[in-house]
């Protein structure tokens, strides 16, 4: 098969619920737009055919471990083994930790989880229960790095992409060489402008599972209230059409990062797709959403003042949301991002075949 026609048969390994499952269908559509035949599979079900290319993403949950996939790939005949690619979408360990320490801890984490994967009956042993409770069931970011090392050490990791340049740079510190490919826009996943009345001045979407985010959110909320501006939060975590409607009713989305060194590009895609303006503390990445052109960035102490300005300057707000919408709907589409991954994969595939 010529490189421009490879891969033909693709498997997308998905989780079974929520946003992760929504994402799988969109990724599959992206491959289909490049004339691939695609199956969406959960990470434990039988493979339906001999695939040329297998893509994993996330992982979004503890159940999303890709170690069972590593064992399956390792059992394949090397000549027929599919090319495995990982689209990294999650957060990483803190940048202040020495890379050597992260490598060691992550590999220990991966080794422990691999042992539990291969020998599930061992969970009844006391030492295993202690190890699981105090190490393996924690530190999910170490687990992710450990799984990447496991794939690479076994010669199973064909290629790697990260959803932001800050994540890619962070992964390089641990010896990986990813390309940057944000999760591309697709109206089914990210929503679209419904033309609703924007009766919510300021909204917030995101989990309060970070002390930093919670503390700064409360600070900005007080600053807004002192200016007579109310911030609205959904009563529960919203997904799908409910999320789209909330963003369509909202003029401005306040963005506070969970960690100052990782930007949330995905949230910006959601907001741009639904024409809600993002006002954020300065992001770690200047691309693809450029402050002043596609979103607004300001220091924490200036966020309330900045939000007040854009609520009273409708024309300037509309100009920025239209520019952000054009960015995601024309340049940052799922077709283009899967194309970036495929071009990267074809280059690596040819290099290894000709080595």
C-alpha positions in Angstrom: 0.0 0.0 0.0 1.4 3.4 -1.0 2.1 5.9 1.9 -0.6 8.4 0.6 -3.2 5.6 0.9 -2.0 4.4 4.2 -3.7 3.8 6.6 -6.9 2.2 5.3 -8.3 0.5 8.3 -8.3 2.4 11.6 -9.5 1.7 15.1 -10.2 4.5 17.6 -10.0 3.2 21.2 -12.7 4.9 23.3 -13.9 5.1 26.8 -17.6 4.2 27.3 -19.2 7.3 28.8 -19.6 11.1 28.7 -17.4 13.5 26.9 -14.8 10.8 26.1 -17.4 8.8 24.1 -18.6 11.9 22.3 -15.0 12.6 21.3 -14.5 9.1 19.8 -17.3 9.7 17.3 -15.8 13.0 16.2 -12.3 11.5 15.8 -13.8 8.7 13.7 -15.5 11.3 11.5 -12.1 13.0 11.1 -10.5 9.8 9.8 -13.4 9.0 7.5 -13.0 12.5 5.9 -9.5 11.2 4.9 -11.1 8.1 3.3 -10.2 5.7 6.1 -12.5 2.8 7.2 -13.0 3.3 11.0 -14.2 1.3 13.9 -14.8 2.8 17.3 -14.0 0.2 20.0 -13.7 0.3 23.8 -10.3 -0.6 25.1 -11.2 -4.2 26.1 -13.4 -5.5 23.3 -12.1 -7.7 20.5 -10.7 -6.1 17.4 -13.0 -6.6 14.4 -10.3 -6.8 11.7 -6.5 -6.4 11.0 -6.0 -2.7 11.5 -3.3 -0.6 9.9 -3.6 2.1 12.5 -4.8 2.2 16.1 -5.4 5.5 17.9 -5.8 6.0 21.6 -6.5 9.4 23.3 -6.8 10.8 26.7 -6.9 8.9 29.0 -9.8 10.7 30.7 -10.5 8.3 33.5 -8.8 5.6 35.6 -10.6 3.1 33.5 -9.0 4.5 30.4 -5.6 2.9 31.0 -3.9 1.8 27.8 -1.8 -0.9 29.3 -4.2 -3.7 28.1 -3.7 -2.3 24.6 0.1 -2.5 25.1 -0.2 -6.2 26.0 -2.5 -6.8 23.0 -0.1 -5.1 20.6 2.9 -6.9 22.0 1.2 -10.2 21.3 0.8 -9.4 17.6 3.1 -10.7 15.0 5.6 -7.8 14.5 5.0 -7.8 10.7 1.3 -7.4 11.1 1.2 -5.2 14.2 -0.8 -2.0 13.6 0.9 1.4 14.0 -0.1 2.8 17.4 -0.6 6.5 17.9 -1.5 8.3 21.1 -3.3 11.7 21.1 -2.4 13.2 24.5 -5.3 15.4 25.8 -4.7 15.4 29.6 -2.7 17.3 32.1 0.9 16.5 33.1 3.0 16.4 36.3 4.1 19.7 37.8 7.0 21.3 35.9 8.9 21.9 39.1 9.5 18.2 39.6 12.9 17.1 38.2 12.4 15.1 35.0 14.6 12.2 36.2 12.4 11.9 39.3 9.2 11.9 37.2 10.7 9.3 34.8 11.5 7.0 37.8 8.2 7.4 39.6 6.2 7.1 36.4 7.9 3.9 35.5 7.3 2.4 38.9 3.7 3.4 38.6 3.4 1.8 35.2 5.1 -1.4 36.4 2.7 -1.7 39.4 -0.3 -1.2 37.2 0.9 -3.6 34.6 1.4 -6.2 37.3 -2.2 -5.7 38.4 -3.4 -5.9 34.8 -1.6 -9.2 34.2 -2.4 -10.7 37.7 -5.7 -9.3 38.9 -6.1 -12.0 41.6 -3.0 -10.5 43.3 -5.2 -7.6 44.6 -6.1 -9.8 47.6 -2.5 -9.7 48.9 -1.8 -7.2 51.7 1.3 -5.7 50.2 -0.6 -5.2 46.9 -3.5 -3.5 48.6 -1.1 -1.1 50.4 0.8 -0.3 47.2 -2.5 0.3 45.3 -4.0 2.5 48.0 -1.1 4.8 48.7 0.6 4.9 45.2 -1.1 3.2 42.3 -4.6 4.6 42.9 -3.1 8.1 43.1 -0.9 10.3 41.0 -2.8 9.8 37.7 -0.4 12.1 35.8 2.5 9.9 36.7 0.5 7.0 35.5 0.0 8.6 32.1 3.7 9.3 31.7 4.5 5.8 32.8 2.2 4.3 30.2 3.9 6.3 27.5 7.3 5.0 28.7 5.9 1.4 28.7 4.7 1.7 25.1 8.0 3.2 23.9 10.2 0.7 25.8 8.4 -2.1 24.1 8.7 -0.5 20.7 4.9 -0.1 20.4 4.6 3.8 20.4 4.4 4.7 16.7 3.7 8.4 17.2 2.5 11.0 19.7 0.5 14.2 19.5 -0.3 16.8 22.3 -3.2 19.2 22.2 -1.2 22.3 23.1 2.4 23.5 22.6 2.9 23.8 26.4 2.0 20.1 26.8 4.3 19.2 23.9 7.2 21.1 25.5 6.5 19.4 28.8 6.5 15.9 27.2 9.8 16.7 25.5 11.3 17.1 29.0 10.6 13.4 29.5 12.2 12.3 26.3 9.2 12.3 23.9 8.9 14.1 20.6 5.2 15.0 20.0 3.6 17.1 17.3 0.9 19.7 18.4 -2.7 18.9 17.3 -5.5 20.5 19.3 -8.8 18.6 19.3 -10.3 19.9 16.1 -13.7 21.6 15.8 -16.7 19.5 14.9 -20.3 20.9 15.4 -21.6 17.6 16.9 -19.0 17.8 19.7 -18.4 21.5 20.2 -21.7 23.0 19.3 -22.7 25.9 17.0 -24.3 29.3 17.2 -28.0 28.8 17.8 -28.9 32.5 17.6 -30.3 32.5 21.1 -30.7 35.7 23.2 -27.5 36.0 25.3 -29.2 36.6 28.7 -26.2 35.5 30.8 -23.5 38.2 31.1 -20.7 36.0 32.6 -20.6 32.2 32.9 -18.1 29.7 34.1 -17.5 26.1 32.9 -15.1 23.7 34.6 -14.5 21.6 37.7 -13.4 23.1 41.0 -11.0 20.3 41.7 -8.0 22.5 42.0 -7.3 24.7 45.1 -5.7 27.3 42.9 -8.8 27.5 40.6 -11.2 27.6 43.5 -9.3 30.4 45.3 -8.9 32.6 42.3 -12.5 32.0 41.1 -13.8 33.2 44.5 -11.6 36.3 44.2 -12.8 37.2 40.8 -16.4 36.5 41.7 -16.1 39.0 44.6 -14.6 41.6 42.3 -17.4 41.1 39.8 -20.1 41.4 42.5 -18.6 44.7 43.6 -19.2 45.9 40.1 -22.8 44.6 40.1 -22.0 41.7 37.8 -23.2 38.2 38.5 -21.4 35.1 37.4 -23.5 32.0 36.4 -22.5 28.4 36.9 -24.6 25.4 35.7 -26.0 23.5 38.6 -24.4 20.3 37.4 -21.6 19.4 34.9 -23.1 20.0 31.5 -22.4 18.1 28.3 -23.7 17.9 24.7 -26.7 20.0 23.8 -27.1 21.4 27.3 -23.5 22.7 27.2 -24.2 24.2 23.8 -27.3 26.1 25.0 -25.5 27.4 28.0 -22.6 28.8 25.9 -25.1 30.2 23.4 -26.9 32.2 26.2 -23.6 33.5 27.6 -21.7 36.6 26.5 -18.5 36.0 28.3 -16.9 32.9 29.8 -14.4 33.4 32.6 -11.5 31.1 32.3 -9.2 30.3 35.3 -6.5 27.7 34.7 -6.2 24.7 37.0 -2.4 25.1 36.7 -0.6 28.1 35.4 1.7 26.2 33.0 -1.0 24.3 31.1 -3.6 26.1 28.9 -7.1 24.7 28.2 -7.3 24.9 24.5 -10.4 22.7 24.4 -12.5 25.1 26.4 -11.5 27.9 24.0 -12.7 25.7 21.1 -16.1 25.2 22.8 -16.5 28.9 23.4 -15.4 30.0 19.9 -17.8 27.5 18.3 -20.7 29.0 20.2 -19.5 32.6 20.0 -19.0 33.2 23.7 -16.0 35.5 24.4 -13.2 33.9 26.6 -11.7 36.3 29.2 -8.9 34.5 30.9 -5.8 34.9 32.9 -2.8 34.8 30.6 -2.5 31.4 29.0 0.6 29.3 28.8 0.2 29.0 25.0 -0.1 32.0 22.5 -1.4 29.6 19.8 -3.8 28.8 18.3 -5.9 31.3 20.3 -4.1 34.7 20.2 -4.9 37.1 23.1 -6.5 40.3 21.7 -7.5 38.5 18.5 -9.4 35.3 19.4 -9.8 35.8 23.2 -8.9 38.3 25.9 -6.2 37.8 28.5 -5.7 39.9 31.7 -4.0 39.4 35.1 -6.2 38.0 37.9 -6.6 41.5 39.5 -7.7 43.0 36.2 -10.2 40.3 35.1 -13.3 41.9 36.6 -12.4 45.3 35.1 -11.8 43.6 31.7 -15.1 41.7 31.8 -17.0 44.9 32.6 -15.3 46.7 29.7 -16.4 44.0 27.1 -19.9 43.8 28.5 -20.3 47.5 27.7 -18.5 47.4 24.4 -20.6 45.0 22.3 -19.0 45.8 18.9 -15.5 45.0 20.1 -16.8 41.8 21.8 -18.5 40.7 18.6 -15.4 41.3 16.5 -13.3 39.0 18.6 -15.9 36.2 18.8 -16.3 36.3 15.0 -12.5 36.0 14.6 -12.4 33.1 17.0 -15.3 31.4 15.2 -13.5 31.7 11.9 -10.4 30.2 13.4 -12.1 27.0 14.7 -14.6 26.6 11.8 -12.0 27.1 9.0 -8.5 26.4 10.3 -8.9 24.2 13.5 -11.3 21.6 12.1 -11.2 17.9 13.0 -10.4 17.2 9.3 -7.3 19.3 9.5 -6.1 18.0 12.9 -6.5 14.4 11.9 -4.7 15.3 8.7 -1.8 16.6 10.8 -1.7 13.4 12.8 -1.8 11.3 9.6 1.0 13.3 7.9 3.1 12.8 11.0 2.3 9.1 11.1 3.1 8.6 7.4 6.5 10.2 7.8 7.3 8.0 10.8 5.9 4.9 9.1 8.1 5.4 6.1 11.2 6.1 8.2 10.8 2.9 10.1 9.9 0.8 7.0 13.1 2.1 5.3 15.4 1.8 8.3 
